[in-house]
Amino acid sequence: MFGFYANFPKNIQKLAYYTFSVSSKRLQQTLTEAFYKLNGETLNLEDITTPSIPRCIVIFEFGIAENDGFTFLETTEKDATLESINKKPLQIMDFLCAIRYYKVQNGRKAALRFDYYLLRFIFGQGSLEVRVFHERGPMRISPEEITTFAIGKINGGFSKRTLKMLKEN
């Protein structure tokens, strides 16, 4: 099923609830666009967390669930996702988030171990549940920080803050 990963783990590391006042369709479209724009973007680790490694950069790669795996959210997949949402908004959207780390030394990038996260967005009537699971890697960015960062990027797609924290676990 498109957008749904059947093997999403039960024992998650982060659970947060948000409210929103736009349609689920618009929120899902904005979420898709935000993750698409983040793909391949180079950021300083300091922009996301207090870095454990100085002069470290990060590059995000997002994939959306499709059948038993994930498809990289490139232009064609983004357009297909937006078209699917336009026809009928999804109840659940699952994403794989790979975070590549590079230490910059003497003008050169040295690759470090990646982090892999699974993100699940469950849409209700004016409510959003976010589940985060750290699949593997050194966890240089915590599940809480990944959630805050993702929600910030989604909110950045609106003229005013749309997702508002209800509670978190």
C-alpha angles and dihedrals in degrees: 000000000000114000094009125100109199093200096057105144121254095213103068128179099217134032122178135170127210137179125219137185102206126082119280087240093057092044092050092048091050092047091051092049092047093053091044091054091047092055108109094358113142115225135171113251087231088067090065108027145352098282122237087197121049119230093016123154128199133208121196126214120188128193127183122224116261120171108314097343146029132270120212110253098239125148098283093046092045091052092048090049092050090048091050092049091047090056095044127349115237124242092213131026118189123192137184112219116196115189117199117201127202129183112215114218127165090347093306130110118229114195117234129191116295128235120224121202133179115214124194123191115193115192123210132167100301092336136097128198116200121198123187128192124183104220099185145320137080094301095230086163115046124228088249091054093047089052093048092046094049093046090049091053091048091048088050088066091066130066090238133022105284104172111066123186114250099172142321139209 
